[in-house]
Amino acid sequence: MVTATATVTAANDVQSSTNTTVIEDLCTSILDLKPNARLEVRWDLITDEESETTTTRWWGATLLPNADADNPSPPPSRYHLLDDDATGDAVRIPIRTLRYDAYPDGGYPETACQEVAFLSDELLFDIEAGDSCVWRREGQSVPATSQTTSQTTHTDQGVDLEY
């Protein structure tokens, strides 16, 4: 199982892990996500802490551009390191930023920015939460492989995550 670390590295840093693989920026290379693209991320929100009742919300978000005014689609300058303590293998994944919409009725009156790493066309890793989340383009239906709630292993780009 791959576990997340809180390591954020600059693009030129070299990690000392046994086998570090750098994953390309899926947003531009495969997913064709442009800056300001609209996405929805699936969140299970606790609606009643006592009974632990949850509700699922597809939360709207905007993919923010990388910070470089001279280049409209610059390569990422920061990466997140996912590593497997058992094998010493590690993967450096480009960090992107999502600006989540406000949700006043749910207690979130303001927009919020979160750093994420795209793992596939339906899965991203939320760095602050330390967890993977299902995502989709705004208005699209749920990816078929994401409709199950049982523990599943998702493999893409050489990254194995259990969720």
PEPE-V446453 format. One record per run of one state. SS is the DSSP state (hx for helix, st for strand, lp for the rest). FROM is the first residue (numbers start at 0). TO is the last residue. If there is no record, write none. Layout:
BEGIN
ss = (SS;SS)
from = (FROM;FROM)
to = (TO;TO)
END
This chain:
BEGIN
ss = (lp;st;lp;st;lp;hx;lp;st;lp;st;lp;st;lp;st;lp;st;lp;st;hx;lp;st;lp;st;lp;st;lp;st;lp;hx;lp;st;lp;st;lp)
from = (0;2;10;18;23;25;29;37;48;52;63;77;83;88;94;95;100;102;103;106;107;108;111;118;122;126;130;137;143;146;152;156;158;162)
to = (1;9;17;22;24;28;36;47;51;62;76;82;87;93;94;99;101;102;105;106;107;110;117;121;125;129;136;142;145;151;155;157;161;162)
END
